[in-house]
Every structure is written in structure tokens, then in C-alpha cells.
């Protein structure tokens, strides 16, 4: 078993946000991906557009889009394509969202049926301007997807709802199979990486979801400047909340306006982190440079 002490991660001395650093070294070979092509990919893209649906695969510029779409899977992004938050890592646009589309849950359910999915992932932008944060649309989408697809396994990747348990309850009551909320980074970097979020909200949401019997999941991006000690401490915080599934992946700068990559971790380091997470007590750890929260999601249960 690999020792935690052998991991070579950069050190952060202070929780005060730092000015943007120069870009890290050129992207290494193991982070290069294929341009999405193929009949299956094009079919799915055309179907999404015809039903006016958004995918986080496209909006967040996921590096696994070619692999996942060619395999006939995708992650649906509901509640529009404009987020009310301005996270430093995310390629989804920030601004004033449009009105709620009450027919969207039905279109997602139909798309899951047409794709013949066995595992559907549903996520959203943050909609902090709404009284329920969009939780009602999440619940409707879960229910309608299950009604049209009785055998499908449903995973949701939800916002923090600013720590509001009543809004979380709306989603729990719809009974998704997996409830995911990403931690994203270590607490000292929240002000820089996730300025409108709170680390305490994330931990509290995951603890409450587990208390209600949910299979819980979360993800952390690496290479933003986290220290070894902070990363391990964050993983321990999540184990203490009985989180079942952890995903660890390399942060990739989507545009020059987003936070720079501080460091590229090697595949070997991600393998070491997987072993450490399993030893800590996570039931499943997906860890690799190109891993994102929905990558190989069907294997996580």
C-alpha cells in the first residue's frame, strides 16, 4: 500500500486567495484526447439539439465527451445553460438565467428512453435566484425519467442549495439511486475556486443525504494548488460523512480567463490516491487524470 507521505503535491501556506499564477507546463501526453467523431456521437448531438436539451459534456468541455458519447451515454444539464455563480474553474457561462422550462423534465425522460440508457446522470446549473433553487425541477425530472424508463438507474449531481435541507428533501423524496454533490477543492481554496460556495454546506449536504439513506458521491479536482495535507484532510472529512463514492481528476483550464493549472499530476499519483481513498474507507474511488464526476458512473454502484 502506498504511503500518504510519499505523495508529491504542492504546499499552500495560507487560505488567502492568491493572484493568478503563470500557466503550468504544457499539457502532458496522457491528457490529450480525441476530437469527438463518429455516427453515434453525431446522432446524440443532433437528438440533444432537436429536443433543446443541454449536456454538461458540452457546456463544461469535458475531456471524455468523445469516449462517453460514442458509447451512447451523456450527462443531462437541466435548468438552462446559464449559471448564477462564477466559479473560477467552470466553463459554463455566468449570467441571468431565463425562465424555467416546465416541459424540460419530459424531454429528458424521452431522451433517456431513445438512448436506451441503463444509467442516467442529471445535473444542473446553479439557480440561486429561484425560491427553490431548481430543486422542484430536479424532482420532476427524476420522477418522469423513472416513469418512462422503469429499469434505469438515476444519478443526480446537485447544487448545494446554500445548505437548505428543505430543498435537499425535495430531491431525496424523488429517490434517485445516487446523490452526488461535488466538493471540488480543499477548503482553503474555496474563496478562489468556488467563491459563492461554502465547504460547510457541502459537508452538511452529504451528511444529511446519507442520513436519509442515499448512496452518496462527491468529486475533487486536483492541480489547483492544494497541498498534500489539505487533500488528505478533505478526504477524511468526506469519509467521516460516510460518503460512498469519490472521484478524483485533474483540473484543466477551460479558457485563459479561468484559473490556471498549478500542477499536472501523473497517472501514477492518481493510482496512489485511489489506494489511499480505499484504505480510508470509501466504497469506490475513481481516480485518474481525465476522471470527471460522471466518468464511468455506471460502474460506481
Protein Blocks (a to p, Z undefined) as FASTA:
>chain_A
ZZfklpccdddfbfbdcddddddddddfklpccddedjklmmmmmmmmmnopacfklmno
paklmmmmmnopacddehijadfbdcfkbcbdcdddddddfklmmmmmmmmmmnopabdc
ddddddfkbmnlommmmmmmmmmmmmmmmmbccdddddeknopaklmmmmmmnopabdcd
dekiafklmmmmmmmbcfklmmmmmmmmmmnopacdddddehilpafklmmmmmmmmmmn
opabdcddddddfbfkbccdfbdcdfklmmmmmmmmmmnopabdcddfklcfkgoklmmZ
Z
